[in-house]
């Protein structure tokens, strides 16, 4: 069959160029696409969940590792955006590796991403239950209660995600708008409160706090290095917009801008929020020992009413983040299934003709959450969630290696996001940063079990990969559409 001319190709949708039919509905505008990536990052949620670890392990001075993590993750986001601008298909790194390397390599990217996102949904919703909803309702800490609430939240998110992508984007955009206002207003209010009442200490910004006399503070895997994990665990998921590229309007521009813009915005707002929180600490030992230092600081500066208001806003941000992660994960399942590279692919590739959403793939994420909540004991669940922080570092590092390998063969689309002559130095620096990030995450002794869990997930995927090689090898040797259309 003769290939279409370049001009004709330019007029076709990215989905048709990929060899698929447009089944998902394009409803996401520029801000909604940005909101998807920003909600996944969710700077307020990330700081709310990790600030206590920074105070305990490194002291308040550990916050200065946040801008380092921000710059490093921006470098990674720039490389990811380069690929998103060239292949805007659902499945992001899975599609990029499948088409620019080969389907076998792409399958590995897809399986890692699926594992990461499926665990992340449970992690976000379980944190929502235990750290926000239960304190808001005055419920005492209880693991069984938290798990029950988590299951209810997962079910509600599934129903919304199945009903309409537009509903998901509307809720998500509202959550992001609230979070942006919340971070800025609360930060400014904290600065004003400290200036008026004098209840705070600027010296906190250089204090080691409770970690002042800790042995091995500067050592590999020591307290200061552990503080870097706040930025590494929070400033991830910016590629979520790429997972919904087939539902975005003008994806060649909107998706790359959302990827980079979300990291820049989260990095700047997070730094402002962290400085305000740290300066507002009046009793450092007490705040460090509290279970939720962010809420405790709010209570000290503004009273119990503000603490409850914060918890309401944080709950909404948590919910939006969890729903975005679920939606992104379902798109990975859908993308792999329509290429016959995921278990039960004939079912998982189905899209509702009424809602234009991949219903079975979304329900699968709910079922994974139910299994994790019901089957895993507390310690095992915590280790699994910790392991999920290692996966994005592996995925991003591998994506950068892929880009460096194929960058000379990539098509440059007029008007699309492009780093131009800066692409090589940015990609090399991003790769160096990814290696550093992975080292920081696996160096601490307590990271051994999570690292072994990651290995176990890879082996489990390897078994299915072996089945594909034996019984459906064609799925791993052929690629839909005209693969060369994305290259020179």
PyMOL commands that set and color helices and strands:
alter all, ss='L'
color gray80, all
select helices_A, chain A and resi 6-11+14-17+30-41+43-57+60-84+93-100+103-137+143-163+165-197+202-206+209-211+223-234+240-243+245-247+251-279+284-289+293-302+304-337+345-348+359-375+378-409+420-443+447-471+473-476+483-486
alter helices_A, ss='H'
color red, helices_A
deselect
rebuild
show_as cartoon
